[in-house]
Amino acid sequence: TGLPAFFREDRIIPVITLILYFGEEEWDRPVRLHDMLAFPEGEADLRPLVPDYPIHVISVRRSGAERKTDGGRNEGHVSGMDISLLRTELRQVFGFLQHQEDKEGLKRYVEENRAVFSHISSNGALFLAASAHETRLLKDLNREEEHYDMCRALDEWYADGVNEGKAIGEKIGEKRGEKRGEERGEKKGIYKGLSSALLRILERKGSVPESCLTYISAQKDMDRLNQLLDLALSSETVADFEKKAGILAATDLNSEENEGD
């Protein structure tokens, strides 16, 4: 029937399809349509007859211009999100996601961008909390208001995490202390409670080595246990916690002393 509405000199405006990937893991899926198709073995001649389609993925949680290509003409790619190109509050929202795994780095980033986070739009706050999987950031959100003070919510969120860990330790300690019915038993229970809470937090971040377990079990100073609890909450991995707490250096020193004896 022809194309009566499309003349020979007409041209179509190109459309670029971008996929925003919010996952925490690195993208390991295909970057082109042909990689998703099961061509029959020995039928390579069929490939040119099937239209290919490149996939352009932007990994929001990664910065920079990291690329993964198929090396062909119809190449797809995976790149990080360059937030410096953004001119709206999305710049800070995506920046938050890029710093989320580093608690100390996240606190610094929020402080550096306090002007935006303290006056973020309600929709922006909803989007950030959903993307970060942290609905606790919205506990004081009033959807009828246009803006939201995310800085205050973030301060409370971080403090809640610290207090939650301490409360678990104190609760376990109090229960064990009450069972013994004496001051010494109560104090010992609090120590064990704090140690248990500390180990629970670390186990969520990975496998806890024997040297770390031994170091924590040997702690009898309340202030030191509270300090270790804070370090565990702000650490990304168990190895990061050991480094911040100086556990590796301490265990190496003890090993040398034992060998000398």
VEXBA-724188 format. One record per residue (C-alpha): residue in three letters; x, y, z; chain. Coordinates in nm, 4 decimals, always signed. Layout:
N
site resn = ALA	x = X	y = Y	z = Z	chain = A
...
END
This chain:
261
site resn = THR	x = +0.0000	y = +0.0000	z = +0.0000	chain = A
site resn = GLY	x = +0.3027	y = +0.2338	z = +0.0239	chain = A
site resn = LEU	x = +0.3683	y = +0.5049	z = +0.2813	chain = A
site resn = PRO	x = +0.1359	y = +0.7937	z = +0.1885	chain = A
site resn = ALA	x = +0.2253	y = +0.9917	z = +0.5039	chain = A
site resn = PHE	x = +0.6015	y = +0.9522	z = +0.4587	chain = A
site resn = PHE	x = +0.7719	y = +1.1269	z = +0.1667	chain = A
site resn = ARG	x = +1.1078	y = +1.0431	z = +0.0130	chain = A
site resn = GLU	x = +1.2758	y = +1.3521	z = +0.1594	chain = A
site resn = ASP	x = +1.1264	y = +1.3034	z = +0.5087	chain = A
site resn = ARG	x = +1.3556	y = +1.2011	z = +0.7919	chain = A
site resn = ILE	x = +1.2807	y = +1.0550	z = +1.1355	chain = A
site resn = ILE	x = +1.4196	y = +1.2117	z = +1.4526	chain = A
site resn = PRO	x = +1.6561	y = +0.9618	z = +1.6206	chain = A
site resn = VAL	x = +1.5751	y = +0.8354	z = +1.9677	chain = A
site resn = ILE	x = +1.8383	y = +0.7155	z = +2.2137	chain = A
site resn = THR	x = +1.7171	y = +0.4698	z = +2.4760	chain = A
site resn = LEU	x = +1.9022	y = +0.4868	z = +2.8078	chain = A
site resn = ILE	x = +1.8588	y = +0.2410	z = +3.0923	chain = A
site resn = LEU	x = +1.9163	y = +0.3732	z = +3.4446	chain = A
site resn = TYR	x = +2.0457	y = +0.0881	z = +3.6588	chain = A
site resn = PHE	x = +2.0083	y = +0.1373	z = +4.0363	chain = A
site resn = GLY	x = +2.1467	y = -0.2000	z = +4.1453	chain = A
site resn = GLU	x = +2.4317	y = -0.2240	z = +4.3950	chain = A
site resn = GLU	x = +2.6079	y = -0.5057	z = +4.2079	chain = A
site resn = GLU	x = +2.8060	y = -0.4469	z = +3.8903	chain = A
site resn = TRP	x = +2.6030	y = -0.4900	z = +3.5683	chain = A
site resn = ASP	x = +2.6795	y = -0.8389	z = +3.4302	chain = A
site resn = ARG	x = +2.3961	y = -0.8751	z = +3.1787	chain = A
site resn = PRO	x = +2.4172	y = -0.8525	z = +2.7973	chain = A
site resn = VAL	x = +2.4709	y = -0.5126	z = +2.6351	chain = A
site resn = ARG	x = +2.3184	y = -0.5987	z = +2.2973	chain = A
site resn = LEU	x = +2.0199	y = -0.7940	z = +2.1682	chain = A
site resn = HIS	x = +2.2262	y = -1.0563	z = +1.9822	chain = A
site resn = ASP	x = +2.3824	y = -1.1658	z = +2.3114	chain = A
site resn = MET	x = +2.0333	y = -1.2526	z = +2.4349	chain = A
site resn = LEU	x = +1.9370	y = -1.4647	z = +2.1338	chain = A
site resn = ALA	x = +2.0021	y = -1.8389	z = +2.0969	chain = A
site resn = PHE	x = +2.1239	y = -1.8734	z = +1.7388	chain = A
site resn = PRO	x = +2.1367	y = -2.2379	z = +1.6185	chain = A
site resn = GLU	x = +2.4848	y = -2.3882	z = +1.6234	chain = A
site resn = GLY	x = +2.6509	y = -2.3635	z = +1.2840	chain = A
site resn = GLU	x = +2.4011	y = -2.1031	z = +1.1629	chain = A
site resn = ALA	x = +2.6206	y = -1.7941	z = +1.1994	chain = A
site resn = ASP	x = +2.4898	y = -1.6667	z = +0.8654	chain = A
site resn = LEU	x = +2.1600	y = -1.5915	z = +1.0369	chain = A
site resn = ARG	x = +2.3092	y = -1.3169	z = +1.2537	chain = A
site resn = PRO	x = +2.3257	y = -1.0491	z = +0.9806	chain = A
site resn = LEU	x = +1.9610	y = -1.1190	z = +0.8973	chain = A
site resn = VAL	x = +1.8413	y = -1.0473	z = +1.2520	chain = A
site resn = PRO	x = +1.8479	y = -0.6784	z = +1.3521	chain = A
site resn = ASP	x = +2.0717	y = -0.6131	z = +1.6518	chain = A
site resn = TYR	x = +1.9979	y = -0.3551	z = +1.9184	chain = A
site resn = PRO	x = +2.2602	y = -0.2068	z = +2.1518	chain = A
site resn = ILE	x = +2.1762	y = -0.1505	z = +2.5162	chain = A
site resn = HIS	x = +2.3049	y = +0.1674	z = +2.6790	chain = A
site resn = VAL	x = +2.3140	y = +0.1286	z = +3.0571	chain = A
site resn = ILE	x = +2.3980	y = +0.4030	z = +3.3067	chain = A
site resn = SER	x = +2.4924	y = +0.2615	z = +3.6464	chain = A
site resn = VAL	x = +2.3644	y = +0.5304	z = +3.8822	chain = A
site resn = ARG	x = +2.5625	y = +0.4147	z = +4.1866	chain = A
site resn = ARG	x = +2.8962	y = +0.4354	z = +4.0037	chain = A
site resn = SER	x = +3.0744	y = +0.7510	z = +3.8989	chain = A
site resn = GLY	x = +3.3084	y = +0.8081	z = +3.6058	chain = A
site resn = ALA	x = +3.2947	y = +0.6776	z = +3.2517	chain = A
site resn = GLU	x = +3.3492	y = +0.3052	z = +3.3016	chain = A
site resn = ARG	x = +3.2568	y = +0.1287	z = +2.9778	chain = A
site resn = LYS	x = +3.1731	y = -0.2271	z = +2.8828	chain = A
site resn = THR	x = +3.1361	y = -0.2811	z = +2.5080	chain = A
site resn = ASP	x = +3.0925	y = -0.5719	z = +2.2711	chain = A
site resn = GLY	x = +3.3596	y = -0.4343	z = +2.0372	chain = A
site resn = GLY	x = +3.1373	y = -0.4401	z = +1.7308	chain = A
site resn = ARG	x = +2.9664	y = -0.1774	z = +1.5227	chain = A
site resn = ASN	x = +2.6387	y = -0.2113	z = +1.7089	chain = A
site resn = GLU	x = +2.8071	y = -0.1847	z = +2.0454	chain = A
site resn = GLY	x = +2.6242	y = -0.1343	z = +2.3694	chain = A
site resn = HIS	x = +2.7916	y = -0.0058	z = +2.6808	chain = A
site resn = VAL	x = +2.7695	y = +0.0346	z = +3.0558	chain = A
site resn = SER	x = +2.8888	y = +0.3610	z = +3.2025	chain = A
site resn = GLY	x = +2.8899	y = +0.5275	z = +3.5411	chain = A
site resn = MET	x = +2.6772	y = +0.8331	z = +3.6162	chain = A
site resn = ASP	x = +2.8646	y = +1.1622	z = +3.5792	chain = A
site resn = ILE	x = +2.6572	y = +1.3707	z = +3.8202	chain = A
site resn = SER	x = +2.8454	y = +1.6890	z = +3.7269	chain = A
site resn = LEU	x = +2.6346	y = +1.6969	z = +3.4088	chain = A
site resn = LEU	x = +2.3113	y = +1.7318	z = +3.6082	chain = A
site resn = ARG	x = +2.1692	y = +2.0721	z = +3.6989	chain = A
site resn = THR	x = +1.8779	y = +1.9785	z = +3.9272	chain = A
site resn = GLU	x = +1.8549	y = +1.8167	z = +4.2699	chain = A
site resn = LEU	x = +1.8964	y = +1.4809	z = +4.0933	chain = A
site resn = ARG	x = +2.2664	y = +1.5612	z = +4.1068	chain = A
site resn = GLN	x = +2.2605	y = +1.5394	z = +4.4864	chain = A
site resn = VAL	x = +2.0195	y = +1.2435	z = +4.4903	chain = A
site resn = PHE	x = +2.2444	y = +1.0351	z = +4.2640	chain = A
site resn = GLY	x = +2.5489	y = +1.1615	z = +4.4548	chain = A
site resn = PHE	x = +2.3891	y = +1.0279	z = +4.7743	chain = A
site resn = LEU	x = +2.3531	y = +0.6833	z = +4.6150	chain = A
site resn = GLN	x = +2.7157	y = +0.6894	z = +4.4982	chain = A
site resn = HIS	x = +2.8336	y = +0.7566	z = +4.8554	chain = A
site resn = GLN	x = +2.5837	y = +0.5331	z = +5.0370	chain = A
site resn = GLU	x = +2.8232	y = +0.2432	z = +5.0980	chain = A
site resn = ASP	x = +3.0737	y = +0.4731	z = +5.2719	chain = A
site resn = LYS	x = +2.8993	y = +0.6100	z = +5.5815	chain = A
site resn = GLU	x = +3.1691	y = +0.8628	z = +5.6654	chain = A
site resn = GLY	x = +3.1951	y = +0.9714	z = +5.3020	chain = A
site resn = LEU	x = +2.8173	y = +1.0036	z = +5.2882	chain = A
site resn = LYS	x = +2.8122	y = +1.2294	z = +5.5952	chain = A
site resn = ARG	x = +3.0750	y = +1.4542	z = +5.4363	chain = A
site resn = TYR	x = +2.8872	y = +1.4638	z = +5.1050	chain = A
site resn = VAL	x = +2.5594	y = +1.5593	z = +5.2720	chain = A
site resn = GLU	x = +2.7340	y = +1.8300	z = +5.4734	chain = A
site resn = GLU	x = +2.8974	y = +1.9701	z = +5.1576	chain = A
site resn = ASN	x = +2.5551	y = +1.9809	z = +4.9889	chain = A
site resn = ARG	x = +2.3507	y = +2.0834	z = +5.2941	chain = A
site resn = ALA	x = +2.1887	y = +2.3738	z = +5.1067	chain = A
site resn = VAL	x = +2.0189	y = +2.1262	z = +4.8714	chain = A
site resn = PHE	x = +1.9439	y = +1.8422	z = +5.1142	chain = A
site resn = SER	x = +1.7930	y = +2.0782	z = +5.3724	chain = A
site resn = HIS	x = +1.5454	y = +2.2099	z = +5.1141	chain = A
site resn = ILE	x = +1.4906	y = +1.9123	z = +4.8833	chain = A
site resn = SER	x = +1.1524	y = +1.8719	z = +4.7129	chain = A
site resn = SER	x = +0.9084	y = +1.6208	z = +4.8602	chain = A
site resn = ASN	x = +0.9196	y = +1.4196	z = +4.5373	chain = A
site resn = GLY	x = +1.2988	y = +1.4240	z = +4.5484	chain = A
site resn = ALA	x = +1.2943	y = +1.2963	z = +4.9070	chain = A
site resn = LEU	x = +1.0553	y = +1.0151	z = +4.8122	chain = A
site resn = PHE	x = +1.2727	y = +0.9191	z = +4.5146	chain = A
site resn = LEU	x = +1.5919	y = +0.9229	z = +4.7239	chain = A
site resn = ALA	x = +1.4456	y = +0.7131	z = +5.0057	chain = A
site resn = ALA	x = +1.3009	y = +0.4572	z = +4.7621	chain = A
site resn = SER	x = +1.6269	y = +0.4295	z = +4.5655	chain = A
site resn = ALA	x = +1.8350	y = +0.3988	z = +4.8833	chain = A
site resn = HIS	x = +1.5872	y = +0.1486	z = +5.0386	chain = A
site resn = GLU	x = +1.5682	y = +0.3668	z = +5.3499	chain = A
site resn = THR	x = +1.2042	y = +0.4548	z = +5.4196	chain = A
site resn = ARG	x = +1.3070	y = +0.5699	z = +5.7703	chain = A
site resn = LEU	x = +1.4255	y = +0.8910	z = +5.6060	chain = A
site resn = LEU	x = +1.0617	y = +0.9813	z = +5.5422	chain = A
site resn = LYS	x = +0.9176	y = +0.9490	z = +5.8922	chain = A
site resn = ASP	x = +0.8589	y = +1.3270	z = +5.9224	chain = A
site resn = LEU	x = +0.7658	y = +1.3866	z = +5.5584	chain = A
site resn = ASN	x = +0.4480	y = +1.5874	z = +5.4986	chain = A
site resn = ARG	x = +0.3458	y = +1.5320	z = +5.1365	chain = A
site resn = GLU	x = +0.1380	y = +1.8482	z = +5.1393	chain = A
site resn = GLU	x = +0.4552	y = +2.0531	z = +5.1827	chain = A
site resn = GLU	x = +0.6692	y = +2.1233	z = +4.8770	chain = A
site resn = HIS	x = +1.0065	y = +2.0833	z = +5.0480	chain = A
site resn = TYR	x = +1.1633	y = +1.8598	z = +5.3113	chain = A
site resn = ASP	x = +1.4641	y = +1.8927	z = +5.5418	chain = A
site resn = MET	x = +1.6547	y = +1.5766	z = +5.4522	chain = A
site resn = CYS	x = +1.9580	y = +1.6840	z = +5.6586	chain = A
site resn = ARG	x = +1.7672	y = +1.6517	z = +5.9837	chain = A
site resn = ALA	x = +1.6267	y = +1.3166	z = +5.8728	chain = A
site resn = LEU	x = +1.9762	y = +1.1926	z = +5.7827	chain = A
site resn = ASP	x = +2.1180	y = +1.3034	z = +6.1185	chain = A
site resn = GLU	x = +1.8403	y = +1.1184	z = +6.2996	chain = A
site resn = TRP	x = +1.8834	y = +0.8138	z = +6.0730	chain = A
site resn = TYR	x = +2.2533	y = +0.7871	z = +6.1545	chain = A
site resn = ALA	x = +2.1946	y = +0.8455	z = +6.5261	chain = A
site resn = ASP	x = +1.9191	y = +0.5817	z = +6.5283	chain = A
site resn = GLY	x = +2.1621	y = +0.3277	z = +6.3856	chain = A
site resn = VAL	x = +2.4183	y = +0.3989	z = +6.6570	chain = A
site resn = ASN	x = +2.1579	y = +0.4002	z = +6.9353	chain = A
site resn = GLU	x = +1.9960	y = +0.0824	z = +6.8044	chain = A
site resn = GLY	x = +2.3217	y = -0.1071	z = +6.8316	chain = A
site resn = LYS	x = +2.3881	y = +0.0242	z = +7.1813	chain = A
site resn = ALA	x = +2.0307	y = -0.0500	z = +7.2924	chain = A
site resn = ILE	x = +2.0590	y = -0.4122	z = +7.1784	chain = A
site resn = GLY	x = +2.3774	y = -0.4536	z = +7.3764	chain = A
site resn = GLU	x = +2.2371	y = -0.2886	z = +7.6881	chain = A
site resn = LYS	x = +1.9153	y = -0.4905	z = +7.6700	chain = A
site resn = ILE	x = +2.0986	y = -0.8209	z = +7.6444	chain = A
site resn = GLY	x = +2.3351	y = -0.7123	z = +7.9192	chain = A
site resn = GLU	x = +2.0525	y = -0.6081	z = +8.1507	chain = A
site resn = LYS	x = +1.8722	y = -0.9399	z = +8.1060	chain = A
site resn = ARG	x = +2.1816	y = -1.1406	z = +8.1845	chain = A
site resn = GLY	x = +2.2629	y = -0.9128	z = +8.4764	chain = A
site resn = GLU	x = +1.9135	y = -0.9486	z = +8.6221	chain = A
site resn = LYS	x = +1.9445	y = -1.3267	z = +8.6058	chain = A
site resn = ARG	x = +2.2539	y = -1.3215	z = +8.8196	chain = A
site resn = GLY	x = +2.0980	y = -1.0682	z = +9.0547	chain = A
site resn = GLU	x = +2.4267	y = -0.9091	z = +9.1485	chain = A
site resn = GLU	x = +2.6278	y = -0.6106	z = +9.0356	chain = A
site resn = ARG	x = +2.9156	y = -0.8136	z = +8.8993	chain = A
site resn = GLY	x = +2.6851	y = -1.0351	z = +8.6985	chain = A
site resn = GLU	x = +2.5000	y = -0.7355	z = +8.5591	chain = A
site resn = LYS	x = +2.8232	y = -0.5699	z = +8.4498	chain = A
site resn = LYS	x = +2.9451	y = -0.8899	z = +8.2876	chain = A
site resn = GLY	x = +2.6112	y = -0.9261	z = +8.1109	chain = A
site resn = ILE	x = +2.6371	y = -0.5756	z = +7.9668	chain = A
site resn = TYR	x = +2.9856	y = -0.6542	z = +7.8369	chain = A
site resn = LYS	x = +2.8598	y = -0.9700	z = +7.6682	chain = A
site resn = GLY	x = +2.5541	y = -0.7880	z = +7.5402	chain = A
site resn = LEU	x = +2.7624	y = -0.5188	z = +7.3758	chain = A
site resn = SER	x = +2.9949	y = -0.7838	z = +7.2325	chain = A
site resn = SER	x = +2.6976	y = -0.9793	z = +7.0937	chain = A
site resn = ALA	x = +2.5486	y = -0.6665	z = +6.9369	chain = A
site resn = LEU	x = +2.8867	y = -0.5820	z = +6.7864	chain = A
site resn = LEU	x = +2.9230	y = -0.9305	z = +6.6349	chain = A
site resn = ARG	x = +2.5682	y = -0.9194	z = +6.4945	chain = A
site resn = ILE	x = +2.6462	y = -0.5969	z = +6.3118	chain = A
site resn = LEU	x = +2.9767	y = -0.7337	z = +6.1773	chain = A
site resn = GLU	x = +2.8177	y = -1.0615	z = +6.0603	chain = A
site resn = ARG	x = +2.5856	y = -0.8578	z = +5.8369	chain = A
site resn = LYS	x = +2.8937	y = -0.7155	z = +5.6656	chain = A
site resn = GLY	x = +3.0733	y = -1.0458	z = +5.6000	chain = A
site resn = SER	x = +3.2614	y = -1.3335	z = +5.7608	chain = A
site resn = VAL	x = +3.4216	y = -1.2457	z = +6.0958	chain = A
site resn = PRO	x = +3.7732	y = -1.3972	z = +6.1313	chain = A
site resn = GLU	x = +3.8810	y = -1.5794	z = +6.4477	chain = A
site resn = SER	x = +4.1345	y = -1.3090	z = +6.5346	chain = A
site resn = CYS	x = +3.8574	y = -1.0486	z = +6.5356	chain = A
site resn = LEU	x = +3.6301	y = -1.2682	z = +6.7527	chain = A
site resn = THR	x = +3.9127	y = -1.3207	z = +7.0025	chain = A
site resn = TYR	x = +3.9900	y = -0.9489	z = +7.0169	chain = A
site resn = ILE	x = +3.6265	y = -0.8527	z = +7.0804	chain = A
site resn = SER	x = +3.5753	y = -1.1253	z = +7.3448	chain = A
site resn = ALA	x = +3.8799	y = -1.0004	z = +7.5348	chain = A
site resn = GLN	x = +3.7467	y = -0.6447	z = +7.5685	chain = A
site resn = LYS	x = +3.6474	y = -0.5528	z = +7.9249	chain = A
site resn = ASP	x = +3.6373	y = -0.1756	z = +7.8891	chain = A
site resn = MET	x = +3.2880	y = -0.0294	z = +7.8362	chain = A
site resn = ASP	x = +3.4130	y = +0.2793	z = +7.6543	chain = A
site resn = ARG	x = +3.6214	y = +0.0681	z = +7.4163	chain = A
site resn = LEU	x = +3.3262	y = -0.1586	z = +7.3374	chain = A
site resn = ASN	x = +3.1071	y = +0.1436	z = +7.2634	chain = A
site resn = GLN	x = +3.3835	y = +0.2818	z = +7.0419	chain = A
site resn = LEU	x = +3.4055	y = -0.0494	z = +6.8519	chain = A
site resn = LEU	x = +3.0267	y = -0.0479	z = +6.8135	chain = A
site resn = ASP	x = +3.0386	y = +0.2975	z = +6.6517	chain = A
site resn = LEU	x = +3.3211	y = +0.1852	z = +6.4206	chain = A
site resn = ALA	x = +3.1247	y = -0.1248	z = +6.3158	chain = A
site resn = LEU	x = +2.8194	y = +0.0830	z = +6.2239	chain = A
site resn = SER	x = +3.0271	y = +0.3209	z = +6.0112	chain = A
site resn = SER	x = +3.2381	y = +0.0511	z = +5.8396	chain = A
site resn = GLU	x = +3.1528	y = -0.0903	z = +5.4986	chain = A
site resn = THR	x = +3.3171	y = -0.4319	z = +5.5487	chain = A
site resn = VAL	x = +3.4654	y = -0.6414	z = +5.8297	chain = A
site resn = ALA	x = +3.8138	y = -0.5711	z = +5.6925	chain = A
site resn = ASP	x = +3.7382	y = -0.1979	z = +5.7023	chain = A
site resn = PHE	x = +3.6304	y = -0.2327	z = +6.0674	chain = A
site resn = GLU	x = +3.9483	y = -0.4240	z = +6.1593	chain = A
site resn = LYS	x = +4.1606	y = -0.1550	z = +5.9978	chain = A
site resn = LYS	x = +3.9797	y = +0.1318	z = +6.1751	chain = A
site resn = ALA	x = +3.9880	y = -0.0475	z = +6.5096	chain = A
site resn = GLY	x = +4.3561	y = -0.1406	z = +6.4771	chain = A
site resn = ILE	x = +4.2759	y = -0.5084	z = +6.5336	chain = A
site resn = LEU	x = +4.5189	y = -0.6381	z = +6.2708	chain = A
site resn = ALA	x = +4.8116	y = -0.4530	z = +6.4270	chain = A
site resn = ALA	x = +4.7134	y = -0.5661	z = +6.7772	chain = A
site resn = THR	x = +4.6868	y = -0.9350	z = +6.6817	chain = A
site resn = ASP	x = +5.0196	y = -0.9255	z = +6.4966	chain = A
site resn = LEU	x = +5.1866	y = -0.7752	z = +6.8053	chain = A
site resn = ASN	x = +5.0407	y = -1.0425	z = +7.0320	chain = A
site resn = SER	x = +5.1643	y = -1.3147	z = +6.7961	chain = A
site resn = GLU	x = +5.5181	y = -1.1755	z = +6.8069	chain = A
site resn = GLU	x = +5.5113	y = -1.1599	z = +7.1889	chain = A
site resn = ASN	x = +5.3915	y = -1.5211	z = +7.2109	chain = A
site resn = GLU	x = +5.6676	y = -1.6362	z = +6.9768	chain = A
site resn = GLY	x = +5.9245	y = -1.4511	z = +7.1906	chain = A
site resn = ASP	x = +5.8026	y = -1.6300	z = +7.5014	chain = A
END
